[in-house]
Amino acid sequence: MGNVNIEFSGDLYLEDFMAEWERYFFGSTFSHLLGDCSPVSSNIVQLWKSLVGTNQKFPMSILKPTGCFLKEVLK
């Protein structure tokens, strides 16, 4: 779960509960990558830090090719 501390009150509506989980998920710093390698050709933590709070688009040019197609992954 990275650096997230989870605290819920007992009187949340479902929509608020889901919104809190989303906030916790996207607001945390992940401590690992899924798999053994980075999906980008640079330091991914530094990349995310440089993009947070900006309107910059994710630099697609630094993504590493996987050789997979989305339709294969979603099977």
N, C-alpha and C positions, 0 to 999 in steps of 0.2 A: 504494500500500500504506500510505499514511498514515505513521505514525511507527514502524512495526514493523521490528525487526531479526530476520531469520530465521536460526536456527541449529539444525541437526538433527545428531544423532549418526548414524552409519552402521548402528547395530544396533537400530533401532526396528521393532517389529512393526507391521503395517498399522493396527491399531486405535489404537496410540499415535501413529503418524504422523498419522492423521486427527484425533485429539484435539488434537495440537499445532497443526495448521493452524486448527482451530476456535478454539483459544485465541489464536493470533496474530491471526486475523481480528477476533474480537469484543473483543480487548484493545487494538487499535490505535485511534489517533485518525485518522479519515478527513480527508483534506485537501481534499476536494471533494464536491460533490453530483452525483448523476447527473442530467444535464439542465441546463437553464439557470435553473431556479428552485427555491426551497425548497418542500418539501411542507407546511411549517407556517407559520403567520402570525407567528411570533416567531423569535428567533435560535436555530437548531437546536443549535448547540454549547452555548450556555448551558442550553438545555432538557435535553440529555443529561447535562451536568455536574450539574444539579440533581436528576436521577433516579438517578444512579449510587450504589450502596450503600444505596438506600432500598427500601422495599417499595411505593412509590407506583406506581400504574398510569399508563401513558402517557395524557396528557390528549387524548383523541380529539377534543375540541371545538376544538382549535387546528389540526387538519388542514384543508388547503385542499381543496375539492371538485375532482375531476378530470373529471367527466362520463363516466368510464369505469366499466364493471362488471368484476369479476374474471373472469367467464366470457369476456369479450372479450379480455382480456389473455392468458389462458391458451390461446387458440386456436392 
